[in-house]
């Protein structure tokens, strides 16, 4: 069978049916509903190391990793110990703690563009707050984003959005007033000239340009040489702020994020995922003069009862302490490169056109004849072939995202044995997909 209709075992099916009674669509995040893949989702019972275990007792090598945060793998002992110790001291205070300051210091020292940082609870919160701050600091209303980039589900960003909407095969969201969407302009990813043209047309009206420096929500798409440098130059020339959404890439591609690797310094940066070690935690920060507009120093309001939650901060500090070890990223990047080489060899053997990309410990693939550089080319991939491939990988114990528009992730817990097992499974799954 080449689809996902029979993947879920009886316990998963019963659990999902119960969820559908109380939760819209049975899920709390739409991509988990498997609408692109078809069938019913696996319901997860536990995760340990590189493995997920579903309710029916099946184990999977996991390359979703909670959509990116688990760079150490599931239930890493250091993170579990940190959480246990923090919980014994209290799970929430709604007041300052020294641990918040320690985490803020780590983030700002790792990313020199962040002179100050504010902790929040999710990537959506970080991005919507950074946009409000940019508007407050510049006195302007418009924002430029990019087709296929996803910055959370705030109204201002659900315009030609990426995976958060593309997973449901709809480009925008009902409930977003057109008056709000009118303040957002979306340009093609990897097209700095288009941004320059918009900035020139709307002189002194654009508050910020926000971009995923490596796009991870239309599959993994790397920036072309000169694209990010062009955005920096254009923003500087026109007085707009440049916001890097490094919710995915922050501490995923390297210690200092993609901005350290590319040498482009944004005005504001949004972080999430890895910095919380799997718990709800995100952050936004940047130049001290811009951050000074935030309450209680300035008139730009943002608050959150659970911001800087001690459990999330403890998990984040424990995770980053491991990431900071010498050679950490080099070892993971090299091991992931072996995985991609094996996948490429399997594709060549079966005669299937497969485009692969890697950014540190992130990776992605497209069933396409030519390199994918933007949202338009991502949509031209062979989705039927993707559907067969992913379904067959699940059957062989490999857990991939149930959407063709998501990046994949690698962790410290993934062994060379996992890499070899994944490559063997891929060879068989690609052979099945060739018939489509």
Number of C-alpha atoms within 10 A of each C-alpha: 10 18 16 22 13 15 19 22 17 12 15 20 20 12 16 21 14 12 15 12 10 10 11 11 15 19 16 11 10 15 21 19 22 19 16 20 24 16 17 21 24 23 19 16 13 14 18 14 20 24 23 24 19 19 18 16 13 16 20 20 24 28 25 20 26 16 16 25 27 29 30 25 26 25 17 18 14 14 23 15 15 19 21 13 13 18 14 8 10 11 14 16 12 13 11 12 13 9 16 19 14 12 20 23 15 13 26 17 14 18 21 16 21 24 20 21 23 21 25 25 21 21 25 20 24 26 31 21 23 27 24 17 25 29 21 19 21 17 13 15 17 24 23 21 26 28 21 32 32 27 29 21 18 13 18 23 30 23 26 23 26 29 25 26 22 23 24 16 12 14 17 19 15 9 7 15 11 12 9 14 16 12 15 22 20 20 18 19 27 25 19 20 15 14 24 17 11 15 24 15 11 11 11 16 20 28 27 28 27 26 23 27 25 24 28 27 26 29 27 26 31 19 18 14 10 13 15 26 15 18 24 21 14 22 22 13 12 17 16 27 26 25 28 29 28 29 30 29 30 25 28 28 24 22 20 19 23 25 23 16 11 14 10 18 21 23 24 29 29 33 29 33 28 27 30 26 28 25 23 23 28 28 29 30 26 24 17 15 11 20 25 16 17 20 12 11 10 13 13 18 14 16 13 12 12 18 23 29 26 25 23 27 30 26 27 27 23 22 24 22 13 15 20 14 10 9 10 14 21 14 13 20 22 12 19 25 19 15 21 19 13 19 24 20 14 22 21 14 12 15 12 18 17 20 17 19 19 20 21 22 26 24 24 21 24 27 23 21 13 14 15 24 18 23 24 14 14 22 18 14 21 17 18 15 20 23 22 23 27 26 26 25 23 21 18 19 19 23 22 22 21 24 25 27 26 26 27 23 27 26 27 21 19 21 15 13 9 17 20 15 16 20 22 16 21 23 22 16 24 26 19 17 21 15 9 14
